[in-house]
Amino acid sequence: MVLEDYIQVAFLALLEALESWDPAAGAFLTWYGLKLKGAFTEAAGMRTQRDKRDPIHHALSLDMPLNGEIGEDLTLADVIEDPRSEEEIEAVAELDYQQRRKQALATALDGLTEDQRRAVVLRQHCHGLTVDQTADRMGITRATARAAEQKGLRLLRHPKNRELRQYA
């Protein structure tokens, strides 16, 4: 309610008090105060104890301005955390992490020979093939495929691939 609403309620309470006041019962101001209190509680929607305890009457408006620095027009709604936004931020962070990891892996794989890169990718990274399947796909012997994979993995673990190590 705004001030004008309270003024109107007070005037209506005054009219009701004037109509129902009995001079023999007591002072007018006491009677008017009783009528005024009843009218205000009714206008505010708090006639019963249950109404008075209703949380809606103690809630803050989200449009309430905050006392920030000069020139800031922040409201409570502007600073309340949105639970969905945290999920979105985490999703963006995860996507960024995946992209940086992919880029670091691509950069590290570029430092290998073609056979080493193919052996590592076929065995470890994407396909999860056996050594025999890898050798068949590459058209080389099992021992050569195994050696190329081991050499490639050893080079990927080398300290020069620091950027890749953070994703291990």
Phi, psi and omega in degrees: 000151177255171184304318181299324178296316179295323178296317179295318179298320180295321179293316179295323177294323178297315179298317179295320179295320179296321181288327187256000184286135175246115183301333181285340184278340180152187183289148181296318183299325177294314180295317179296319178300320178294315178295321180296314180299316178297318180293319180294316180294324177292316180296326180277355178076029182234058183282327183249169177297324179297318178297320181293329180273354181299125184300337181297334180280349180246007182280153177262148176284138177288344178269004181293127180289144176266150178275084179261202178287165182299133179092351179272129179249055181275142174245172179299324179298330181288335187248357178280132182289135177264119182301327180290330181294326178297318178297319180294319179296318178296322179295318178294318179296320179295318178297318178297317178301314181297319180293318179294322178295317179298318179294319179296320179294317179298318178296316179293320179293331178296339180277358180261161174287168182300315180295318179297315180298313181296319181295316180294316182294315181294322184274318191252307195285302190249311195263332179065035181284161174284171179296318180296316179296320178297314180299317179298315180296322183276346180074033179230175180285164179299316182295320180292320178296316180297316180295319180295318178296313182296317179296319179297315179296321179297319179291325178292329180278353182299145181303338179294341178266050181302319182298324179286330182299328182292346180258004183286000000 
